[in-house]
Amino acid sequence: MTALAPTFTEQELAALSERFETADPREIVRWAVDTFGDGLSVGASFGGASGAVILHMVAALKPNVHVFVLDTDYLFEETHENMRESVPALGLTNLRVYKSTLTHEQQAAQYGSALWMRDPDLCCELRKIEPNRRALEGKTAWVSGLRRDQSEGRADTPILSWNSKFGLVKINPLATWDEKRTWEYLLEHDVPYNVLLNQGYTSIGCYNCTVPGVQGRAGRWQGFEKDECGLHT
């Protein structure tokens, strides 16, 4: 299936987003696959339950969908293990890993050691946002697992919108779901998930910026007024 590369006005996207408010996420995913074809890309962290659900839904319709992983060099081993387990379990055939252009050592030499403790926004820019741009080059739509109940900053997440930061349509099929519904789907379909979610972690990112035992995204970047890496803002 080739990318159709359709164009939508912001008004058309808003109307579609409103229409999908009461739709099952699987209906939204099917629309995305049918509409964007090979232009569709799925961002996978292999950390959260929502991302696992989205991968399962998309892979059921399009196993060769472009799935991209941002390896910051600071991912938990459990995250890598979930990725290794999920690829064959979900039948994914087109997973790509993207990393910063700087190694950990080069970043330390250029910006100083432990940049995440001094300027986490810059660390995220170097290790997540810049690789994300490369991952989405040539794509027309990006599917993510954002939900409105995940944080105050995500409370108004639309199901469809134009993402000006990366220049494509952003699709959030699970926006209206809550954590309970997400886990029901995950367990019902026996979808592999990160075992750290059983160990007190509720939001899993880099091991140097994530702590267990704190609800929602408050367990990320503690000590800073920050609960987003910048990919979704």
C-alpha positions in Angstrom: 0.0 0.0 0.0 1.5 3.3 -1.0 1.1 6.6 0.8 -1.9 8.6 -0.4 -0.5 11.8 1.1 -3.9 13.4 1.4 -4.2 17.1 2.5 -6.6 18.4 5.1 -7.4 21.9 6.2 -7.3 22.5 10.0 -11.1 22.9 9.8 -11.4 19.5 8.1 -9.2 17.9 10.8 -11.2 19.5 13.6 -14.4 18.2 12.1 -13.0 14.7 11.7 -11.6 14.8 15.3 -15.1 15.7 16.6 -16.7 12.9 14.6 -14.2 10.4 16.1 -15.0 11.5 19.7 -17.4 8.6 20.1 -15.7 6.2 17.8 -13.9 3.0 19.0 -10.1 3.6 18.7 -9.9 0.6 16.3 -12.2 2.5 13.9 -9.8 5.5 14.1 -6.8 3.3 13.5 -8.5 1.6 10.5 -9.3 5.1 9.0 -5.7 6.1 9.5 -4.3 3.0 7.8 -6.7 3.3 4.9 -6.2 7.0 4.5 -2.4 7.4 4.9 -1.1 3.9 3.9 2.7 3.8 3.9 2.7 7.5 4.9 1.6 6.4 8.4 4.2 6.1 11.2 3.8 4.9 14.8 5.9 6.2 17.6 6.7 3.4 20.1 8.4 3.9 23.4 7.9 0.3 24.7 7.3 1.9 28.1 3.7 2.7 28.5 0.5 0.6 28.3 -1.1 3.0 25.8 1.7 2.6 23.3 1.4 -1.2 23.5 -2.3 -1.0 22.8 -1.7 1.3 19.8 0.9 -1.0 18.3 -1.4 -4.0 18.7 -4.3 -2.2 17.0 -2.1 -0.9 14.0 -0.1 -4.2 13.6 -3.4 -6.1 13.3 -4.2 -4.1 10.1 -0.7 -3.3 8.8 2.2 -5.3 10.2 4.6 -3.5 7.9 3.7 0.0 9.3 6.7 2.2 9.9 7.3 1.9 13.7 10.0 4.2 15.1 11.8 4.0 18.5 13.8 6.8 19.9 16.7 5.2 21.7 18.2 7.9 23.9 21.0 5.6 25.2 19.3 5.9 28.6 16.5 3.4 28.2 15.8 0.8 30.9 16.9 -2.7 30.0 13.2 -3.7 30.6 12.2 -1.3 27.8 14.7 -3.0 25.4 13.4 -6.4 26.5 9.8 -5.4 25.8 10.8 -4.3 22.4 12.5 -7.6 21.7 9.4 -9.5 22.9 6.8 -7.3 21.1 8.3 -7.3 17.6 7.6 -11.1 17.0 4.5 -11.2 19.2 2.8 -8.4 17.2 4.3 -9.4 13.8 6.0 -6.1 13.3 8.2 -6.1 10.2 9.3 -2.5 9.8 10.6 -1.3 13.2 13.4 1.3 13.0 15.5 2.7 15.9 16.7 6.3 15.8 19.3 7.8 18.0 20.9 11.2 18.7 23.7 12.2 16.3 25.8 12.6 19.5 27.0 9.7 21.6 26.7 9.9 25.3 30.4 10.7 25.5 30.2 13.4 22.7 27.3 15.1 24.4 29.2 15.2 27.7 32.2 16.6 26.0 30.2 19.3 24.3 27.6 20.2 27.0 29.0 18.8 30.2 28.2 15.6 32.0 24.7 14.8 33.3 23.0 17.4 31.1 19.6 16.1 32.1 20.3 17.3 35.6 21.0 20.9 34.5 19.1 21.4 31.3 16.6 18.5 30.7 14.9 20.4 27.9 18.2 20.6 25.9 18.9 16.9 26.7 15.4 16.0 25.3 16.0 18.2 22.2 19.3 16.4 21.4 18.2 12.8 22.2 14.5 12.8 21.4 13.2 15.7 19.3 16.0 15.8 16.7 15.8 12.0 16.1 12.0 12.3 16.0 12.3 14.7 13.1 14.5 12.2 11.2 12.1 9.4 12.0 9.1 11.3 10.5 10.8 12.6 7.4 8.7 11.8 4.3 5.7 10.7 6.5 2.2 12.2 6.3 0.7 11.0 9.6 1.9 10.1 13.0 0.0 7.8 15.4 0.7 8.1 19.2 -0.8 6.7 22.4 -1.6 10.0 24.1 -4.6 9.9 26.5 -6.3 12.9 28.1 -6.2 11.4 31.6 -2.4 11.1 31.6 -1.7 14.6 32.7 -3.2 18.1 33.0 -1.3 19.2 30.0 -2.8 16.4 27.9 -6.4 17.0 29.0 -7.3 18.7 25.7 -5.6 16.3 23.4 -7.5 16.2 20.1 -8.0 12.9 18.3 -6.8 14.5 15.0 -4.8 17.7 14.5 -2.1 19.2 12.3 1.3 19.0 14.0 3.2 22.0 12.9 6.4 21.0 14.8 6.9 17.9 12.6 4.7 18.9 9.6 2.2 16.2 9.4 -1.2 14.9 10.8 -1.1 13.7 14.4 -3.5 11.0 15.4 -4.3 10.0 19.0 -6.8 7.2 18.8 -6.8 6.6 22.6 -7.4 10.2 23.6 -10.8 9.4 25.1 -9.8 6.2 27.0 -8.7 6.1 30.6 -6.1 3.9 32.3 -8.7 1.3 33.3 -10.0 0.8 29.7 -6.4 0.7 28.4 -5.4 -2.1 30.7 -8.5 -4.0 30.0 -7.6 -4.1 26.3 -4.0 -4.9 27.1 -4.9 -7.9 29.2 -7.8 -9.1 27.1 -5.5 -9.3 24.0 -2.4 -10.5 25.9 -0.3 -7.7 24.6 3.3 -7.6 25.8 4.1 -4.7 28.1 6.9 -3.3 30.1 7.3 -5.2 33.3 8.3 -2.0 35.1 4.6 -1.1 35.0 4.2 -3.9 37.6 6.9 -2.4 39.8 5.5 1.0 40.7 6.3 2.9 37.5 3.4 4.6 35.8 5.3 6.6 33.2 8.5 5.1 31.8 11.2 7.2 30.0 14.9 7.4 30.5 16.3 5.7 33.6 18.1 8.9 34.7 14.8 10.9 34.7 12.2 8.4 35.9 11.2 7.3 39.4 8.7 4.8 40.6 5.9 5.3 43.1 4.5 8.6 41.6 1.3 8.7 39.8 1.1 9.8 36.1 3.8 11.8 34.5 4.9 13.4 37.8 7.5 10.6 38.1 9.4 12.2 35.2 12.0 15.0 35.6 11.5 15.4 39.3 12.7 18.8 40.6 11.8 20.5 37.3 8.6 22.1 36.2 8.5 19.7 33.3 6.3 16.6 32.5 6.8 16.5 28.7 9.9 15.8 26.7 8.7 18.2 23.9 7.6 15.7 21.4 3.9 16.3 22.1 3.9 20.0 22.9 
